[in-house]
């Protein structure tokens, strides 16, 4: 999968590894944490990150926003999952869903490619359930408590290639590459 030359803007080395696994080649990275507006709208957060990254770099780039939507909470925390992870951790998030009696969740990823002339968004989602106890030591964030639909393993138990094949981030990278190849 080939995209035009770009710099992935992220302070998370795990996101770089998954991008490289999805694309099949090395990715240039600008390691910076961008301010995140507080919104439940994943694309609004993505757009704000893209604007700030463009101001700083002024070259073709990709930014990412990821969310975890819990059915038990009407889709919350969505893109605010980073803050929920920092507060109660992955086990706390899964425990909350279990306590509320609804473990279904949707993992979402949106990627924004931006250059001087255009902005292109690719999105991916994976439906699944939250489980306890955490399983697997692969991945990052909430991977050990998220079990994709149709799988008996959590993201944390999947090898990187399998996670990219069925995961929300891999799907977003494929969608973005497809749109750019089509001239979007």
Backbone as CSV, one residue per row, in Angstrom:
resi,resn,N_x,N_y,N_z,CA_x,CA_y,CA_z,C_x,C_y,C_z
1,UNK,0.852,-1.169,0.000,0.000,0.000,0.000,0.897,1.230,0.000
2,UNK,0.687,2.124,-0.938,1.559,3.287,-1.061,0.763,4.573,-0.928
3,UNK,1.273,5.472,-0.135,0.717,6.814,-0.008,1.773,7.785,-0.504
4,UNK,1.343,8.997,-0.893,2.354,10.013,-1.224,3.241,10.234,-0.001
5,UNK,4.440,10.768,-0.195,5.321,11.022,0.940,4.628,11.885,1.987
6,UNK,4.767,11.521,3.239,4.134,12.253,4.327,4.899,12.005,5.609
7,UNK,4.604,12.816,6.615,5.132,12.642,7.957,3.961,12.327,8.878
8,UNK,4.055,11.237,9.610,3.042,10.904,10.607,3.340,11.721,11.858
9,UNK,2.371,12.477,12.309,2.546,13.326,13.485,1.924,12.610,14.676
10,UNK,2.786,12.104,15.563,2.312,11.402,16.747,3.420,11.344,17.782
11,UNK,3.027,11.365,19.019,3.969,11.156,20.100,3.944,9.722,20.580
12,UNK,3.195,8.851,19.882,2.990,7.468,20.305,3.722,6.509,19.368
13,UNK,4.820,5.898,19.828,5.577,4.983,18.960,4.775,3.745,18.547
14,UNK,3.773,3.351,19.336,2.943,2.199,18.968,2.101,2.502,17.729
15,UNK,1.660,3.734,17.602,0.891,4.120,16.413,1.774,4.102,15.169
16,UNK,3.031,4.470,15.335,3.971,4.385,14.207,4.141,2.933,13.776
17,UNK,4.339,2.038,14.741,4.520,0.621,14.406,3.312,0.064,13.660
18,UNK,2.105,0.418,14.109,0.914,-0.084,13.430,0.769,0.531,12.041
19,UNK,1.128,1.792,11.871,1.097,2.417,10.546,2.049,1.687,9.609
20,UNK,3.252,1.412,10.082,4.236,0.717,9.248,3.770,-0.696,8.909
21,UNK,3.142,-1.369,9.859,2.629,-2.712,9.583,1.504,-2.651,8.545
22,UNK,0.636,-1.654,8.648,-0.476,-1.527,7.697,0.016,-1.172,6.303
23,UNK,1.017,-0.289,6.218,1.501,0.189,4.930,2.586,-0.698,4.326
24,UNK,3.260,-1.465,5.173,4.308,-2.349,4.684,5.634,-1.667,4.414
25,UNK,5.833,-0.484,4.996,7.114,0.210,4.833,7.308,1.196,5.979
26,UNK,8.527,1.701,6.097,8.853,2.663,7.146,8.095,3.970,6.923
27,UNK,7.803,4.634,8.024,7.055,5.889,7.987,7.865,6.953,8.717
28,UNK,8.008,8.124,8.090,8.658,9.257,8.755,7.712,9.779,9.836
29,UNK,8.283,10.138,10.984,7.467,10.591,12.105,7.996,11.903,12.650
30,UNK,7.071,12.777,12.977,7.376,13.970,13.771,6.777,13.679,15.137
31,UNK,7.646,13.391,16.091,7.182,12.991,17.431,6.772,14.227,18.216
32,UNK,5.486,14.491,18.194,4.973,15.614,18.973,3.553,15.287,19.420
33,UNK,3.248,15.744,20.604,1.883,15.627,21.088,1.161,16.907,20.705
34,UNK,0.064,16.752,20.021,-0.733,17.904,19.612,-1.825,18.153,20.639
35,UNK,-2.189,19.407,20.840,-3.306,19.665,21.739,-4.571,19.004,21.178
36,UNK,-5.391,18.461,22.058,-6.636,17.829,21.629,-7.806,18.614,22.195
37,UNK,-8.650,19.110,21.289,-9.846,19.774,21.776,-10.725,18.731,22.458
38,UNK,-11.502,19.144,23.398,-12.382,18.219,24.113,-13.731,18.180,23.410
39,UNK,-13.943,17.121,22.655,-15.162,16.947,21.881,-15.460,15.472,21.756
40,UNK,-16.727,15.140,21.671,-17.121,13.759,21.423,-17.183,13.449,19.935
41,UNK,-16.917,14.451,19.095,-16.927,14.294,17.649,-15.510,13.973,17.175
42,UNK,-15.284,12.728,16.828,-13.961,12.248,16.427,-13.379,13.079,15.279
43,UNK,-14.192,13.411,14.289,-13.698,14.152,13.130,-13.388,15.607,13.473
44,UNK,-14.104,16.179,14.423,-13.808,17.543,14.869,-12.444,17.584,15.564
45,UNK,-12.177,16.585,16.394,-10.876,16.498,17.069,-9.776,16.300,16.033
46,UNK,-10.011,15.414,15.079,-9.039,15.137,14.016,-8.726,16.400,13.219
47,UNK,-9.750,17.137,12.845,-9.562,18.352,12.059,-8.714,19.372,12.821
48,UNK,-8.989,19.550,14.112,-8.212,20.503,14.922,-6.747,20.067,15.021
49,UNK,-6.513,18.755,15.169,-5.142,18.257,15.219,-4.429,18.486,13.885
50,UNK,-5.145,18.252,12.795,-4.562,18.465,11.468,-4.189,19.915,11.234
51,UNK,-5.043,20.809,11.688,-4.769,22.253,11.535,-3.513,22.648,12.310
52,UNK,-3.412,22.196,13.549,-2.242,22.524,14.370,-0.969,21.899,13.802
53,UNK,-1.054,20.654,13.360,0.117,19.990,12.779,0.581,20.725,11.523
54,UNK,-0.364,21.161,10.686,-0.001,21.891,9.469,0.699,23.204,9.810
55,UNK,0.193,23.914,10.818,0.826,25.176,11.232,2.276,24.947,11.639
56,UNK,2.534,23.828,12.301,3.878,23.550,12.797,4.819,23.022,11.716
57,UNK,4.323,22.180,10.802,5.210,21.485,9.860,5.199,22.042,8.442
58,UNK,4.066,22.471,7.950,3.952,22.998,6.578,4.489,22.024,5.529
59,UNK,4.205,20.735,5.727,4.569,19.718,4.735,3.535,18.591,4.805
60,UNK,3.453,17.739,3.781,2.445,16.678,3.790,2.544,15.841,5.073
61,UNK,1.388,15.611,5.676,1.375,14.928,6.966,0.116,14.095,7.131
62,UNK,0.155,13.229,8.134,-1.018,12.458,8.558,-1.117,12.591,10.070
63,UNK,-2.331,12.876,10.543,-2.630,12.846,11.974,-3.718,11.807,12.195
64,UNK,-3.790,11.317,13.415,-4.742,10.269,13.768,-5.550,10.676,14.988
65,UNK,-6.789,10.214,15.007,-7.610,10.288,16.219,-8.306,8.948,16.364
66,UNK,-8.300,8.444,17.580,-8.893,7.152,17.872,-9.894,7.298,19.002
67,UNK,-10.939,6.493,18.942,-11.931,6.508,19.999,-12.417,5.113,20.321
68,UNK,-12.932,4.961,21.522,-13.552,3.712,21.952,-14.942,4.066,22.459
69,UNK,-15.953,3.568,21.763,-17.337,3.897,22.082,-17.983,2.724,22.817
70,UNK,-18.397,2.960,24.039,-19.039,1.936,24.848,-20.549,2.019,24.667
71,UNK,-21.167,0.900,24.307,-22.623,0.865,24.148,-23.309,1.212,25.465
72,UNK,-22.743,0.774,26.584,-23.336,1.008,27.903,-23.421,2.487,28.237
73,UNK,-22.591,3.293,27.594,-22.550,4.728,27.881,-22.970,5.565,26.673
74,UNK,-23.730,4.972,25.768,-24.219,5.715,24.618,-23.123,6.226,23.699
75,UNK,-21.998,5.522,23.642,-20.887,5.918,22.774,-19.755,6.633,23.483
76,UNK,-19.968,7.035,24.723,-18.905,7.658,25.513,-17.896,6.583,25.900
77,UNK,-16.612,6.806,25.987,-15.941,8.085,25.902,-15.547,8.515,24.495
78,UNK,-15.670,7.648,23.485,-15.290,8.046,22.130,-13.868,8.565,22.102
79,UNK,-13.646,9.756,21.496,-12.282,10.280,21.395,-11.704,10.746,22.734
80,UNK,-12.503,10.734,23.779,-11.994,11.112,25.107,-11.408,9.905,25.847
81,UNK,-11.289,8.781,25.168,-10.810,7.556,25.813,-9.411,7.733,26.403
82,UNK,-8.590,8.564,25.784,-7.238,8.803,26.305,-7.297,9.260,27.763
83,UNK,-8.234,10.145,28.049,-8.354,10.699,29.399,-8.955,9.673,30.353
84,UNK,-9.873,8.866,29.856,-10.459,7.819,30.690,-9.400,6.757,31.019
85,UNK,-8.560,6.432,30.038,-7.459,5.494,30.283,-6.515,6.034,31.348
86,UNK,-6.210,7.321,31.261,-5.298,7.936,32.226,-5.903,7.951,33.634
87,UNK,-7.215,7.992,33.727,-7.892,8.088,35.018,-8.176,6.726,35.654
88,UNK,-8.798,5.813,34.873,-9.202,4.532,35.472,-8.556,3.324,34.809
89,UNK,-7.821,3.531,33.724,-7.123,2.443,33.055,-8.051,1.549,32.246
90,UNK,-7.443,0.671,31.466,-8.208,-0.237,30.607,-9.104,-1.157,31.427
91,UNK,-8.576,-1.674,32.540,-9.395,-2.549,33.384,-10.590,-1.803,33.955
92,UNK,-10.401,-0.537,34.302,-11.499,0.269,34.819,-12.581,0.494,33.776
93,UNK,-12.177,0.720,32.540,-13.147,0.912,31.459,-13.944,-0.366,31.238
94,UNK,-13.245,-1.497,31.153,-13.932,-2.779,30.957,-14.814,-3.104,32.170
95,UNK,-14.317,-2.819,33.356,-15.094,-3.075,34.570,-16.372,-2.254,34.616
96,UNK,-16.302,-1.025,34.154,-17.483,-0.168,34.097,-18.528,-0.762,33.159
97,UNK,-18.083,-1.186,31.966,-19.013,-1.788,31.009,-19.641,-3.054,31.590
98,UNK,-18.824,-3.885,32.233,-19.350,-5.109,32.850,-20.348,-4.787,33.952
99,UNK,-20.046,-3.804,34.787,-20.939,-3.421,35.881,-22.274,-2.900,35.354
100,UNK,-22.248,-2.259,34.197,-23.476,-1.732,33.606,-24.226,-2.793,32.798
101,UNK,-23.622,-3.971,32.654,-24.294,-5.085,31.991,-24.304,-5.018,30.473
102,UNK,-23.452,-4.201,29.901,-23.388,-4.067,28.438,-21.931,-3.911,28.030
103,UNK,-21.362,-4.951,27.422,-19.929,-4.936,27.118,-19.608,-4.607,25.660
104,UNK,-20.618,-4.404,24.838,-20.337,-4.091,23.432,-19.621,-2.747,23.328
105,UNK,-18.671,-2.681,22.370,-17.907,-1.460,22.140,-17.499,-1.386,20.676
106,UNK,-17.233,-0.170,20.231,-16.740,0.044,18.866,-15.439,0.829,18.958
107,UNK,-14.394,0.280,18.356,-13.108,0.972,18.256,-13.102,1.704,16.922
108,UNK,-12.803,3.006,16.949,-12.793,3.813,15.728,-11.443,4.506,15.566
109,UNK,-11.037,4.653,14.314,-9.828,5.400,13.992,-10.123,6.252,12.768
110,UNK,-9.691,7.497,12.821,-9.780,8.382,11.663,-8.398,8.971,11.421
111,UNK,-7.987,8.966,10.169,-6.705,9.507,9.746,-6.953,10.653,8.787
112,UNK,-6.186,11.712,8.942,-6.282,12.863,8.058,-4.941,13.056,7.356
113,UNK,-4.959,12.922,6.022,-3.799,13.282,5.209,-3.996,14.734,4.810
114,UNK,-2.971,15.534,4.971,-3.063,16.942,4.599,-1.796,17.378,3.887
115,UNK,-1.992,18.065,2.782,-0.885,18.732,2.126,-1.360,20.145,1.785
116,UNK,-0.602,20.863,0.984,-0.940,22.267,0.689,-2.305,22.401,0.000
117,UNK,-2.672,21.398,-0.806,-3.862,21.525,-1.642,-5.090,20.747,-1.189
118,UNK,-4.922,19.780,-0.314,-6.079,18.938,0.004,-5.996,18.320,1.387
119,UNK,-7.160,17.855,1.812,-7.288,17.081,3.041,-8.134,15.860,2.707
120,UNK,-7.648,14.687,3.091,-8.348,13.444,2.807,-8.437,12.649,4.105
121,UNK,-9.630,12.132,4.400,-9.858,11.372,5.632,-10.132,9.913,5.293
122,UNK,-9.499,9.013,6.037,-9.783,7.581,5.974,-10.227,7.130,7.350
123,UNK,-11.276,6.320,7.397,-11.807,5.870,8.685,-11.901,4.354,8.727
124,UNK,-11.773,3.812,9.938,-11.945,2.385,10.148,-12.600,2.142,11.490
125,UNK,-13.333,1.057,11.575,-13.945,0.684,12.850,-13.921,-0.821,13.016
126,UNK,-13.889,-1.239,14.256,-13.985,-2.649,14.602,-14.932,-2.762,15.787
127,UNK,-15.929,-3.603,15.630,-16.885,-3.847,16.711,-16.377,-5.003,17.555
128,UNK,-16.723,-4.985,18.823,-16.297,-6.052,19.712,-16.922,-5.909,21.076
129,UNK,-16.302,-6.570,22.053,-16.759,-6.511,23.441,-15.556,-6.262,24.337
130,UNK,-15.848,-5.721,25.514,-14.813,-5.526,26.517,-14.826,-6.723,27.457
131,UNK,-13.643,-7.191,27.828,-13.521,-8.403,28.643,-12.602,-8.170,29.836
132,UNK,-12.828,-8.942,30.853,-11.943,-9.017,32.020,-11.782,-10.477,32.369
133,UNK,-10.634,-10.890,32.858,-9.447,-10.082,33.086,-8.772,-9.730,31.760
134,UNK,-7.873,-8.734,31.783,-7.126,-8.392,30.572,-6.366,-9.615,30.078
135,UNK,-6.263,-9.726,28.749,-5.562,-10.878,28.173,-4.577,-10.413,27.117
136,UNK,-3.361,-10.923,27.208,-2.330,-10.636,26.221,-1.484,-9.448,26.623
137,UNK,-0.257,-9.474,26.145,0.655,-8.378,26.462,1.106,-7.641,25.203
138,UNK,0.404,-7.886,24.093,0.695,-7.167,22.863,-0.131,-5.899,22.797
139,UNK,0.185,-5.085,21.801,-0.581,-3.864,21.603,-0.320,-2.830,22.672
140,UNK,-1.311,-1.953,22.902,-1.157,-0.870,23.858,-2.541,-0.350,24.235
141,UNK,-2.573,0.543,25.202,-3.848,1.146,25.619,-4.833,0.111,26.111
142,UNK,-5.980,0.070,25.499,-7.038,-0.841,25.924,-7.026,-2.167,25.162
143,UNK,-5.979,-2.458,24.409,-5.909,-3.696,23.623,-6.163,-4.976,24.425
144,UNK,-5.649,-5.115,25.662,-5.868,-6.373,26.394,-7.306,-6.602,26.863
145,UNK,-8.177,-5.581,26.772,-9.565,-5.764,27.217,-10.563,-5.671,26.066
146,UNK,-10.087,-5.473,24.829,-10.980,-5.367,23.673,-10.877,-6.626,22.833
147,UNK,-12.005,-7.338,22.717,-12.067,-8.559,21.921,-12.931,-8.290,20.687
148,UNK,-12.310,-8.248,19.500,-13.071,-7.965,18.281,-14.136,-9.026,18.019
149,UNK,-15.249,-8.607,17.441,-16.326,-9.527,17.084,-15.774,-10.632,16.180
150,UNK,-16.195,-11.856,16.443,-15.756,-12.996,15.649,-14.405,-13.555,16.063
151,UNK,-13.766,-12.958,17.049,-12.456,-13.393,17.549,-12.611,-13.948,18.953
152,UNK,-11.751,-14.882,19.296,-11.719,-15.367,20.671,-10.566,-14.741,21.434
153,UNK,-9.741,-13.977,20.708,-8.591,-13.317,21.317,-8.830,-11.808,21.383
154,UNK,-8.195,-11.179,22.363,-8.240,-9.723,22.448,-7.196,-9.148,21.490
155,UNK,-7.276,-7.845,21.256,-6.219,-7.185,20.494,-4.859,-7.484,21.123
156,UNK,-4.803,-7.528,22.449,-3.550,-7.768,23.151,-2.970,-9.152,22.918
157,UNK,-3.820,-10.099,22.499,-3.362,-11.471,22.224,-3.035,-11.694,20.748
158,UNK,-3.463,-10.790,19.880,-3.218,-10.948,18.450,-1.790,-10.551,18.099
159,UNK,-1.204,-11.241,17.118,0.093,-10.789,16.633,-0.148,-9.514,15.829
160,UNK,0.883,-8.696,15.646,0.690,-7.403,14.977,0.017,-7.486,13.608
161,UNK,0.363,-8.491,12.801,-0.236,-8.609,11.467,-1.733,-8.898,11.555
162,UNK,-2.126,-9.739,12.494,-3.549,-10.060,12.656,-4.318,-8.846,13.154
163,UNK,-3.721,-8.086,14.072,-4.401,-6.890,14.573,-4.583,-5.874,13.451
164,UNK,-3.571,-5.664,12.636,-3.676,-4.715,11.531,-4.735,-5.177,10.526
165,UNK,-4.846,-6.490,10.319,-5.804,-7.021,9.342,-7.248,-6.774,9.759
166,UNK,-7.555,-6.873,11.060,-8.948,-6.738,11.494,-9.204,-5.494,12.334
167,UNK,-8.149,-4.778,12.686,-8.282,-3.663,13.605,-8.717,-2.361,12.956
168,UNK,-9.230,-1.489,13.783,-9.723,-0.181,13.352,-8.631,0.678,12.712
169,UNK,-7.424,0.626,13.228,-6.335,1.451,12.684,-5.902,0.932,11.309
170,UNK,-5.748,-0.377,11.174,-5.395,-0.948,9.872,-6.452,-0.638,8.823
171,UNK,-7.722,-0.721,9.216,-8.810,-0.408,8.282,-8.757,1.063,7.870
172,UNK,-8.441,1.945,8.811,-8.356,3.366,8.484,-7.206,3.631,7.515
173,UNK,-6.050,2.998,7.737,-4.919,3.188,6.820,-5.269,2.689,5.425
174,UNK,-5.943,1.542,5.335,-6.326,1.028,4.012,-7.331,1.959,3.334
175,UNK,-8.273,2.492,4.105,-9.257,3.421,3.540,-8.583,4.695,3.043
176,UNK,-7.651,5.229,3.820,-6.943,6.448,3.419,-6.122,6.195,2.159
177,UNK,-5.392,5.088,2.122,-4.567,4.772,0.951,-5.453,4.613,-0.282
178,UNK,-6.605,3.978,-0.124,-7.521,3.795,-1.247,-8.046,5.115,-1.776
179,UNK,-8.413,6.020,-0.888,-8.909,7.329,-1.321,-7.810,8.135,-2.023
180,UNK,-6.609,8.090,-1.483,-5.515,8.822,-2.132,-5.161,8.223,-3.488
181,UNK,-5.237,6.898,-3.605,-4.957,6.240,-4.895,-6.016,6.609,-5.925
182,UNK,-7.254,6.845,-5.462,-8.342,7.224,-6.362,-8.332,8.696,-6.717
183,UNK,-7.377,9.449,-6.131,-7.257,10.863,-6.442,-8.119,11.772,-5.615
184,UNK,-8.645,11.284,-4.503,-9.455,12.137,-3.612,-8.616,13.237,-3.019
